[in-house]
Amino acid sequence: MNKFFSEHPHQNRKNEFLNQYGIMLTIALTVLIQSFTIVWWASSLSTRVNALEDWIKENRSMPTMIHRLDERFDHLKNLVERVVKHIESEKGHA
């Protein structure tokens, strides 16, 4: 075989290193990337939860407001019905 194409002694060491540690390094790198991704995802989830909690705190009085508006609407509805009845009774007398 040609001396130019023969393997160099350092090449053998490199191949042995890759054969011995390549899979372990690949797994370690994969776990590291997944860990980083989980931390990033959890922090974004935490931010969303905090925003929703703040929104709930700000709108805690909303059920009371809705109840009050419902009462006002019922009162106005009754008032309009009384006015309509009064107008109809006035038409009947005329």
C-alpha positions in Angstrom: 0.0 0.0 0.0 1.1 3.5 -0.7 2.8 5.3 2.2 0.6 8.4 1.5 -2.7 6.5 2.1 -1.5 4.4 5.1 -3.1 5.3 8.4 -1.2 7.6 10.7 -0.6 6.4 14.3 -2.5 9.5 15.6 -5.4 8.6 13.4 -5.7 5.2 15.2 -5.8 7.0 18.6 -8.5 9.4 17.3 -10.6 6.5 16.1 -10.2 4.6 19.4 -11.2 7.7 21.4 -14.3 8.2 19.2 -15.2 4.5 19.5 -14.8 4.6 23.3 -16.2 8.0 24.2 -18.2 9.1 21.2 -21.5 7.5 22.3 -21.1 8.8 25.8 -20.4 12.3 24.6 -23.4 12.2 22.3 -25.7 11.1 25.1 -24.2 13.7 27.5 -24.7 16.5 24.9 -28.3 15.3 24.3 -29.1 15.3 28.0 -27.6 18.7 28.4 -29.6 20.2 25.5 -32.8 18.6 26.8 -32.1 19.9 30.3 -31.7 23.4 28.9 -34.9 23.1 26.9 -36.9 21.9 30.0 -35.6 24.9 32.0 -36.5 27.3 29.2 -40.0 25.7 28.9 -40.6 25.8 32.6 -39.6 29.4 32.9 -41.9 30.4 30.1 -44.7 28.4 31.7 -44.1 30.2 35.0 -44.3 33.6 33.3 -47.7 32.7 31.8 -49.0 31.4 35.1 -47.9 34.6 36.9 -49.6 36.7 34.2 -52.8 34.7 34.6 -52.7 35.1 38.4 -52.3 38.8 38.1 -55.2 39.0 35.7 -57.4 37.0 38.2 -56.4 39.4 41.0 -57.3 42.4 39.0 -60.7 41.0 38.0 -61.7 39.5 41.3 -64.5 42.0 41.7 -66.0 41.1 38.3 -68.6 38.6 39.6 -70.0 41.3 41.9 -70.1 43.8 39.1 -71.9 41.4 36.9 -74.4 40.7 39.6 -75.0 44.4 40.1 -75.5 44.9 36.4 -77.9 42.1 36.3 -79.9 43.6 39.1 -79.9 47.0 37.3 -81.0 45.4 34.1 -83.9 43.6 35.8 -84.9 46.9 37.4 -84.8 48.8 34.1 -86.8 45.9 32.4 -89.5 46.2 35.1 -89.6 49.9 34.7 -90.0 49.7 30.9 -92.7 47.1 31.3 -94.6 49.4 33.7 -94.2 52.4 31.4 -95.5 50.3 28.4 -98.5 49.1 30.5 -99.2 52.7 31.6 -99.1 53.9 27.9 -101.4 51.0 26.8 -103.9 51.7 29.6 -103.9 55.4 28.6 -104.6 54.4 25.0 -107.5 52.2 26.2 -109.1 55.1 28.1 -108.8 57.6 25.3 
